[in-house]
Amino acid sequence: MKRITPPDGKLIYWKRKLKKYNMYVDLALREVDVAPYQSFESIPVGPRYYVNQLIKAGFNIQIKLF
């Protein structure tokens, strides 16, 4: 199944929204660093939506374990 990538404007919008929650989005490497949180479920509902959208777009998530 081919992933549908959203337009660049959406990616930049999601990046700006996640920056408010100290999450770093690297569009070139297609990675999201959610360092303040240790699991997907611990991310608050608002930013979790944007992280989920980036996962659907094919981004990799980096979670700090300790």
Phi and psi in radians as a Rosetta constraint file:
Dihedral C 1 N 2 CA 2 C 2 CIRCULARHARMONIC -1.441 0.35
Dihedral N 2 CA 2 C 2 N 3 CIRCULARHARMONIC 2.339 0.35
Dihedral C 2 N 3 CA 3 C 3 CIRCULARHARMONIC -1.356 0.35
Dihedral N 3 CA 3 C 3 N 4 CIRCULARHARMONIC 2.408 0.35
Dihedral C 3 N 4 CA 4 C 4 CIRCULARHARMONIC -1.632 0.35
Dihedral N 4 CA 4 C 4 N 5 CIRCULARHARMONIC 2.072 0.35
Dihedral C 4 N 5 CA 5 C 5 CIRCULARHARMONIC -1.571 0.35
Dihedral N 5 CA 5 C 5 N 6 CIRCULARHARMONIC 2.337 0.35
Dihedral C 5 N 6 CA 6 C 6 CIRCULARHARMONIC -1.249 0.35
Dihedral N 6 CA 6 C 6 N 7 CIRCULARHARMONIC 2.838 0.35
Dihedral C 6 N 7 CA 7 C 7 CIRCULARHARMONIC -1.080 0.35
Dihedral N 7 CA 7 C 7 N 8 CIRCULARHARMONIC 2.748 0.35
Dihedral C 7 N 8 CA 8 C 8 CIRCULARHARMONIC -1.023 0.35
Dihedral N 8 CA 8 C 8 N 9 CIRCULARHARMONIC -0.570 0.35
Dihedral C 8 N 9 CA 9 C 9 CIRCULARHARMONIC -1.063 0.35
Dihedral N 9 CA 9 C 9 N 10 CIRCULARHARMONIC -0.700 0.35
Dihedral C 9 N 10 CA 10 C 10 CIRCULARHARMONIC -1.143 0.35
Dihedral N 10 CA 10 C 10 N 11 CIRCULARHARMONIC -0.750 0.35
Dihedral C 10 N 11 CA 11 C 11 CIRCULARHARMONIC -1.084 0.35
Dihedral N 11 CA 11 C 11 N 12 CIRCULARHARMONIC -0.737 0.35
Dihedral C 11 N 12 CA 12 C 12 CIRCULARHARMONIC -1.158 0.35
Dihedral N 12 CA 12 C 12 N 13 CIRCULARHARMONIC -0.673 0.35
Dihedral C 12 N 13 CA 13 C 13 CIRCULARHARMONIC -1.087 0.35
Dihedral N 13 CA 13 C 13 N 14 CIRCULARHARMONIC -0.810 0.35
Dihedral C 13 N 14 CA 14 C 14 CIRCULARHARMONIC -1.131 0.35
Dihedral N 14 CA 14 C 14 N 15 CIRCULARHARMONIC -0.660 0.35
Dihedral C 14 N 15 CA 15 C 15 CIRCULARHARMONIC -1.080 0.35
Dihedral N 15 CA 15 C 15 N 16 CIRCULARHARMONIC -0.771 0.35
Dihedral C 15 N 16 CA 16 C 16 CIRCULARHARMONIC -1.140 0.35
Dihedral N 16 CA 16 C 16 N 17 CIRCULARHARMONIC -0.679 0.35
Dihedral C 16 N 17 CA 17 C 17 CIRCULARHARMONIC -1.154 0.35
Dihedral N 17 CA 17 C 17 N 18 CIRCULARHARMONIC -0.707 0.35
Dihedral C 17 N 18 CA 18 C 18 CIRCULARHARMONIC -1.303 0.35
Dihedral N 18 CA 18 C 18 N 19 CIRCULARHARMONIC -0.393 0.35
Dihedral C 18 N 19 CA 19 C 19 CIRCULARHARMONIC -1.110 0.35
Dihedral N 19 CA 19 C 19 N 20 CIRCULARHARMONIC -0.512 0.35
Dihedral C 19 N 20 CA 20 C 20 CIRCULARHARMONIC -1.107 0.35
Dihedral N 20 CA 20 C 20 N 21 CIRCULARHARMONIC -0.439 0.35
Dihedral C 20 N 21 CA 21 C 21 CIRCULARHARMONIC -1.829 0.35
Dihedral N 21 CA 21 C 21 N 22 CIRCULARHARMONIC 0.384 0.35
Dihedral C 21 N 22 CA 22 C 22 CIRCULARHARMONIC 1.052 0.35
Dihedral N 22 CA 22 C 22 N 23 CIRCULARHARMONIC 0.611 0.35
Dihedral C 22 N 23 CA 23 C 23 CIRCULARHARMONIC -1.913 0.35
Dihedral N 23 CA 23 C 23 N 24 CIRCULARHARMONIC 2.383 0.35
Dihedral C 23 N 24 CA 24 C 24 CIRCULARHARMONIC -1.834 0.35
Dihedral N 24 CA 24 C 24 N 25 CIRCULARHARMONIC 2.241 0.35
Dihedral C 24 N 25 CA 25 C 25 CIRCULARHARMONIC -1.977 0.35
Dihedral N 25 CA 25 C 25 N 26 CIRCULARHARMONIC 2.140 0.35
Dihedral C 25 N 26 CA 26 C 26 CIRCULARHARMONIC -1.836 0.35
Dihedral N 26 CA 26 C 26 N 27 CIRCULARHARMONIC 1.839 0.35
Dihedral C 26 N 27 CA 27 C 27 CIRCULARHARMONIC -1.226 0.35
Dihedral N 27 CA 27 C 27 N 28 CIRCULARHARMONIC -0.561 0.35
Dihedral C 27 N 28 CA 28 C 28 CIRCULARHARMONIC -1.207 0.35
Dihedral N 28 CA 28 C 28 N 29 CIRCULARHARMONIC -0.766 0.35
Dihedral C 28 N 29 CA 29 C 29 CIRCULARHARMONIC -1.539 0.35
Dihedral N 29 CA 29 C 29 N 30 CIRCULARHARMONIC -0.152 0.35
Dihedral C 29 N 30 CA 30 C 30 CIRCULARHARMONIC 1.013 0.35
Dihedral N 30 CA 30 C 30 N 31 CIRCULARHARMONIC 0.907 0.35
Dihedral C 30 N 31 CA 31 C 31 CIRCULARHARMONIC -2.263 0.35
Dihedral N 31 CA 31 C 31 N 32 CIRCULARHARMONIC 2.606 0.35
Dihedral C 31 N 32 CA 32 C 32 CIRCULARHARMONIC -2.158 0.35
Dihedral N 32 CA 32 C 32 N 33 CIRCULARHARMONIC 2.176 0.35
Dihedral C 32 N 33 CA 33 C 33 CIRCULARHARMONIC -1.779 0.35
Dihedral N 33 CA 33 C 33 N 34 CIRCULARHARMONIC 1.903 0.35
Dihedral C 33 N 34 CA 34 C 34 CIRCULARHARMONIC -1.853 0.35
Dihedral N 34 CA 34 C 34 N 35 CIRCULARHARMONIC 0.885 0.35
Dihedral C 34 N 35 CA 35 C 35 CIRCULARHARMONIC -0.953 0.35
Dihedral N 35 CA 35 C 35 N 36 CIRCULARHARMONIC -0.657 0.35
Dihedral C 35 N 36 CA 36 C 36 CIRCULARHARMONIC -1.155 0.35
Dihedral N 36 CA 36 C 36 N 37 CIRCULARHARMONIC -0.261 0.35
Dihedral C 36 N 37 CA 37 C 37 CIRCULARHARMONIC -2.023 0.35
Dihedral N 37 CA 37 C 37 N 38 CIRCULARHARMONIC 2.584 0.35
Dihedral C 37 N 38 CA 38 C 38 CIRCULARHARMONIC -1.825 0.35
Dihedral N 38 CA 38 C 38 N 39 CIRCULARHARMONIC -0.123 0.35
Dihedral C 38 N 39 CA 39 C 39 CIRCULARHARMONIC -2.685 0.35
Dihedral N 39 CA 39 C 39 N 40 CIRCULARHARMONIC 2.855 0.35
Dihedral C 39 N 40 CA 40 C 40 CIRCULARHARMONIC -1.110 0.35
Dihedral N 40 CA 40 C 40 N 41 CIRCULARHARMONIC -0.644 0.35
Dihedral C 40 N 41 CA 41 C 41 CIRCULARHARMONIC -1.232 0.35
Dihedral N 41 CA 41 C 41 N 42 CIRCULARHARMONIC -0.411 0.35
Dihedral C 41 N 42 CA 42 C 42 CIRCULARHARMONIC -1.408 0.35
Dihedral N 42 CA 42 C 42 N 43 CIRCULARHARMONIC -0.187 0.35
Dihedral C 42 N 43 CA 43 C 43 CIRCULARHARMONIC -1.280 0.35
Dihedral N 43 CA 43 C 43 N 44 CIRCULARHARMONIC 2.322 0.35
Dihedral C 43 N 44 CA 44 C 44 CIRCULARHARMONIC -1.029 0.35
Dihedral N 44 CA 44 C 44 N 45 CIRCULARHARMONIC 2.749 0.35
Dihedral C 44 N 45 CA 45 C 45 CIRCULARHARMONIC -1.022 0.35
Dihedral N 45 CA 45 C 45 N 46 CIRCULARHARMONIC -0.744 0.35
Dihedral C 45 N 46 CA 46 C 46 CIRCULARHARMONIC -1.013 0.35
Dihedral N 46 CA 46 C 46 N 47 CIRCULARHARMONIC -1.062 0.35
Dihedral C 46 N 47 CA 47 C 47 CIRCULARHARMONIC -1.229 0.35
Dihedral N 47 CA 47 C 47 N 48 CIRCULARHARMONIC -0.381 0.35
Dihedral C 47 N 48 CA 48 C 48 CIRCULARHARMONIC -1.075 0.35
Dihedral N 48 CA 48 C 48 N 49 CIRCULARHARMONIC -0.599 0.35
Dihedral C 48 N 49 CA 49 C 49 CIRCULARHARMONIC -1.052 0.35
Dihedral N 49 CA 49 C 49 N 50 CIRCULARHARMONIC -0.814 0.35
Dihedral C 49 N 50 CA 50 C 50 CIRCULARHARMONIC -1.185 0.35
Dihedral N 50 CA 50 C 50 N 51 CIRCULARHARMONIC -0.668 0.35
Dihedral C 50 N 51 CA 51 C 51 CIRCULARHARMONIC -1.109 0.35
Dihedral N 51 CA 51 C 51 N 52 CIRCULARHARMONIC -0.735 0.35
Dihedral C 51 N 52 CA 52 C 52 CIRCULARHARMONIC -1.098 0.35
Dihedral N 52 CA 52 C 52 N 53 CIRCULARHARMONIC -0.701 0.35
Dihedral C 52 N 53 CA 53 C 53 CIRCULARHARMONIC -1.112 0.35
Dihedral N 53 CA 53 C 53 N 54 CIRCULARHARMONIC -0.678 0.35
Dihedral C 53 N 54 CA 54 C 54 CIRCULARHARMONIC -1.197 0.35
Dihedral N 54 CA 54 C 54 N 55 CIRCULARHARMONIC -0.627 0.35
Dihedral C 54 N 55 CA 55 C 55 CIRCULARHARMONIC -1.085 0.35
Dihedral N 55 CA 55 C 55 N 56 CIRCULARHARMONIC -0.763 0.35
Dihedral C 55 N 56 CA 56 C 56 CIRCULARHARMONIC -1.108 0.35
Dihedral N 56 CA 56 C 56 N 57 CIRCULARHARMONIC -0.508 0.35
Dihedral C 56 N 57 CA 57 C 57 CIRCULARHARMONIC -1.435 0.35
Dihedral N 57 CA 57 C 57 N 58 CIRCULARHARMONIC -0.035 0.35
Dihedral C 57 N 58 CA 58 C 58 CIRCULARHARMONIC 1.764 0.35
Dihedral N 58 CA 58 C 58 N 59 CIRCULARHARMONIC 0.240 0.35
Dihedral C 58 N 59 CA 59 C 59 CIRCULARHARMONIC -1.389 0.35
Dihedral N 59 CA 59 C 59 N 60 CIRCULARHARMONIC 2.632 0.35
Dihedral C 59 N 60 CA 60 C 60 CIRCULARHARMONIC -1.648 0.35
Dihedral N 60 CA 60 C 60 N 61 CIRCULARHARMONIC 2.515 0.35
Dihedral C 60 N 61 CA 61 C 61 CIRCULARHARMONIC -1.858 0.35
Dihedral N 61 CA 61 C 61 N 62 CIRCULARHARMONIC 2.313 0.35
Dihedral C 61 N 62 CA 62 C 62 CIRCULARHARMONIC -1.913 0.35
Dihedral N 62 CA 62 C 62 N 63 CIRCULARHARMONIC 2.050 0.35
Dihedral C 62 N 63 CA 63 C 63 CIRCULARHARMONIC -2.035 0.35
Dihedral N 63 CA 63 C 63 N 64 CIRCULARHARMONIC 2.289 0.35
Dihedral C 63 N 64 CA 64 C 64 CIRCULARHARMONIC -1.435 0.35
Dihedral N 64 CA 64 C 64 N 65 CIRCULARHARMONIC 2.163 0.35
Dihedral C 64 N 65 CA 65 C 65 CIRCULARHARMONIC -1.425 0.35
Dihedral N 65 CA 65 C 65 N 66 CIRCULARHARMONIC -0.615 0.35
